[in-house]
Protein backbone atom coordinates (compact mmCIF):
# COMPACT_ATOMS: atom_id res chain seq x y z
CA UNK A 1 0.00 0.00 0.00
CA UNK A 2 2.83 2.41 0.88
CA UNK A 3 4.54 1.70 -2.46
CA UNK A 4 1.33 2.58 -4.29
CA UNK A 5 1.04 5.95 -2.45
CA UNK A 6 4.67 6.79 -3.22
CA UNK A 7 4.12 5.81 -6.85
CA UNK A 8 1.09 8.13 -7.09
CA UNK A 9 3.04 10.98 -5.49
CA UNK A 10 5.90 10.57 -8.00
CA UNK A 11 3.43 10.46 -10.91
CA UNK A 12 1.68 13.60 -9.63
CA UNK A 13 4.96 15.52 -9.23
CA UNK A 14 6.08 14.42 -12.68
CA UNK A 15 2.75 15.48 -14.19
CA UNK A 16 2.95 19.01 -12.71
CA UNK A 17 6.60 19.37 -13.72
CA UNK A 18 5.93 18.36 -17.33
CA UNK A 19 2.80 20.52 -17.49
CA UNK A 20 4.75 23.57 -16.37
CA UNK A 21 7.60 22.73 -18.74
CA UNK A 22 5.39 22.47 -21.82
CA UNK A 23 2.79 25.14 -20.99
CA UNK A 24 4.29 27.90 -23.21
CA UNK A 25 3.83 25.70 -26.29
CA UNK A 26 0.33 24.56 -25.43
CA UNK A 27 -0.94 28.13 -25.09
CA UNK A 28 0.22 28.95 -28.59
CA UNK A 29 2.62 31.72 -27.60
CA UNK A 30 6.14 31.36 -26.41
CA UNK A 31 7.76 34.34 -24.78
CA UNK A 32 11.38 34.53 -23.84
CA UNK A 33 12.22 35.41 -20.24
CA UNK A 34 11.91 39.14 -19.70
CA UNK A 35 9.76 39.75 -22.78
CA UNK A 36 7.19 42.47 -22.34
CA UNK A 37 8.86 43.91 -19.31
CA UNK A 38 10.07 47.42 -18.66
CA UNK A 39 13.61 48.74 -18.74
CA UNK A 40 14.23 47.46 -15.21
CA UNK A 41 13.37 43.92 -16.33
CA UNK A 42 11.21 43.32 -13.27
CA UNK A 43 7.88 44.92 -14.09
CA UNK A 44 6.03 46.53 -17.00
CA UNK A 45 6.41 50.26 -17.61
CA UNK A 46 4.05 52.46 -15.58
CA UNK A 47 0.83 53.74 -17.10
CA UNK A 48 1.24 57.42 -17.84
CA UNK A 49 -2.21 58.22 -19.19
CA UNK A 50 -5.52 58.33 -17.38
CA UNK A 51 -9.13 57.92 -18.47
CA UNK A 52 -11.53 60.84 -18.26
CA UNK A 53 -15.31 60.73 -18.51
CA UNK A 54 -17.21 62.75 -21.05
CA UNK A 55 -19.96 64.73 -19.23
CA UNK A 56 -22.32 64.51 -22.23
CA UNK A 57 -22.32 60.86 -23.30
CA UNK A 58 -20.58 59.45 -20.18
CA UNK A 59 -17.99 57.60 -22.30
CA UNK A 60 -14.43 57.20 -21.07
CA UNK A 61 -11.46 58.13 -23.23
CA UNK A 62 -7.71 58.66 -22.69
CA UNK A 63 -6.93 62.16 -21.43
CA UNK A 64 -4.27 62.71 -24.12
CA UNK A 65 -6.85 62.07 -26.89
CA UNK A 66 -9.74 63.98 -25.31
CA UNK A 67 -10.95 67.40 -26.40
CA UNK A 68 -11.03 69.85 -23.49
CA UNK A 69 -12.81 73.04 -22.53
CA UNK A 70 -12.81 75.24 -19.43
CA UNK A 71 -16.27 76.22 -18.18
CA UNK A 72 -16.74 78.33 -15.02
CA UNK A 73 -13.20 77.59 -13.89
CA UNK A 74 -13.46 73.82 -14.29
CA UNK A 75 -11.81 71.84 -17.09
CA UNK A 76 -14.07 69.35 -18.89
CA UNK A 77 -12.93 66.58 -21.22
CA UNK A 78 -14.90 65.24 -24.19
CA UNK A 79 -14.54 62.14 -26.34
CA UNK A 80 -15.36 64.01 -29.57
CA UNK A 81 -16.04 67.42 -31.02
CA UNK A 82 -19.73 66.52 -31.28
CA UNK A 83 -19.98 66.09 -27.51
CA UNK A 84 -18.02 69.30 -26.93
CA UNK A 85 -20.41 71.21 -29.21
CA UNK A 86 -23.47 69.70 -27.46
CA UNK A 87 -22.04 70.84 -24.11
CA UNK A 88 -21.47 74.36 -25.47
CA UNK A 89 -25.07 74.52 -26.75
CA UNK A 90 -26.50 73.29 -23.41
CA UNK A 91 -24.42 75.63 -21.25
CA UNK A 92 -24.40 78.71 -23.45
N, C-alpha and C positions, 0 to 999 in steps of 0.2 A: 504494500500500500504506500509506503514512504517513497519507494522508487517511482511510483506512478505520479505522486505529487511533485517530486523533483523534476521529473520529465515534463510535466505540464508547465512548471515554472520556467524551465529552460526554453520550451517552445514559445511561451508567451513573451519572454524577453527577446528572443530572436525575431518574433513577429514585429514587435514595436521598433526594434532596431532597423530591420529591413524596410519597414514602412516609412520611417523617418529618412532613411538613406535614399529611397526612390521617390519621395513625395514631390520634388521639383519637376520630375519628368511626367508624373501622372497628372499634374495640374495643367500641363501644357505650356508653362513658361518656366524657363530656367534663368535665374538671376545670379550673377556672380556676387561673392561677398562684398558688401559695401555699395552695391548698386542702388541708386535712388536715394542716397544719403547726402547730407550737406557737406560743406568743406571740412568740418571737423571729423567726419566719418562716423559719428556716433548717432546723430539724429538728423531728421530732414530740416531744411532751411525754415526759418520762422515765417509765418504768414504776415505779410506787410500791408494787406488791404483789408478793409472791413466792408460789411454789407450795410446798406442804408435802405430804409423803407420809404417808398413813394407815398406821400400823403393823399394822393388822388386815387390811385388804383390799388394801393397797399402791396404792390410788388416789391421784392427785394432786388437790389442790383449792387454791383461793386462800386464803391465810392469814387474810384478813379474814372469810371465810365459814366457816372451819373451827371445829369445837368443840374446846376444849382442856381438858387435865387435867394436873396435876402429879403425877408418881409417882416416889418416891424422889429428889426433887430435880431431876428432869428434866421439862421440859414436852413433852407429846405433843399432836399435832393429829390430829383425826379428821374424815372427810368427812361423817359423820352421827351421830345419837344412837345408832343401832343398833350402829355400830362402837365407839363409846365404851362402851356397856353391855357388849359382848362383851369388851372389854379389861378392864373392871372385874371381870367374872366370872372371867376367866382369871388375873388377878393379885391377886385377893382384895381 
